[in-house]
């Protein structure tokens, strides 16, 4: 099992950047694929990015591709989401998720979730 805690959310003007962090507990983190999802009011939970346990492969939604970068530091038990060129449509609660082994773009495939961190982008 793993416990996840997100941080780094806040307010940012359009065009700005934020880096989200997800700190994980336990010694099993290095075997977990990780993902970022987001959910805005009135909208379904949306896949953002995912990364393999080794960090050798990543996947992004079309809406963030080229702007966001997911990375991980297994020695620090932490996964990151670097968000550049932010748009008002990026406003949402961002959630970190983990699952053993293979990464996935389906939120139902992830049994472990953080509490979420709010990102608000003003125009």
N, C-alpha and C positions, 0 to 999 in steps of 0.2 A: 504494500500500500504506500501511497504518497499523499502528503498534504501540500496544497498549493496556495500561495498568497501573492496576489498581484499588487503592484504599486506603480507610480509614475504618471497616472492620469492627471488631468487638470484642464485648464482653459488655454486655448491657443488661437491666434489669428489665422485665417486662411493663408496658406503658403508656408506656415511655420512647421516646426518639427517637435516631436515628442519621442521619448524612448520609454516603453513599458518594460517592467521587469516582473518575472514570476519566480519566486523563491520556493523551492521544494524541500521537503523534509525526507528523511529516510535514506538508506544506502542503495535503494533500487532505482534511483532516478536515471542512472546511466543506461538502463535497459528500456526506458520508456520513450516512445515517440510522443511528441508534444504538438499541441495546436493552439491557435488563437481563434476565437470566435467573437462576434459582436452582436449586440441586440439593441436596436433603437425602439423608442415607444411606438406601438402600433405595427411593428414589423417582426417577422420571424427571425430566429437566431440564424446568423449568417456566418459561413466559413470565411476566414481571413487568410490564414497561413498555417502550414504544418512543417515539421522537420523530423527526420529520422533520429533514432537513438544515437547514432554516431555523428550526426550533423552533415553527412555526405550528400543528402538529397533534401530538397525543399519543394513546397508547392504553394501557390498563391491563387487567390481568386482574381478574376479578370479586373475587378474594380480597384484592386490595390497593387496589381503587378506593375513593377517599375517604380513604385513609390515607397513601399514597405519592404523591410528586410527582417526575416526571422533568423535568429541565431541562438546558440546555446553554449554554455560553459559547464561541462559536467563536473569539473573539479570544484566549482562553486555551487553546484546544484541549482542553476539558474538558467532560464530561457528568456530571451529578449525579443521585443518587437520594436524596431526602429521605424518610425513613421515620419516620412518627409512629404513635402508639398501637400499638407493637409487641406481638406475641403470641408465645407459645412456638412456634406453628406456623410463624412466620417464620424460625425457625432453619434455616440453610442456608449453603452457599457461594454467594455472589453473583458473577456473571460479567458483565462488560461485553462487548458485541459490536457490530461495525460492518459495514455493507454500503453499497455505492454506491446513492445515490438513494433509492428507495422504502423505507419502513419495513416490517417484517414481524413477525408473532408466531411464526414458525417458526424454530427454532434452526438448521435445516439451510440456511436462506437466508442465514446470516451467515458469511462466510469468515474474518473477523478476530475474535479473542478475546483477552481478558486472561487472567491466571493465576487470578483469583478471589480473593475476600476473605471470610473467615469471619464470619458474624453469628450470635451465640448469644443467645437471649432466655430468661431464667429466669422461672419462675412465682412 
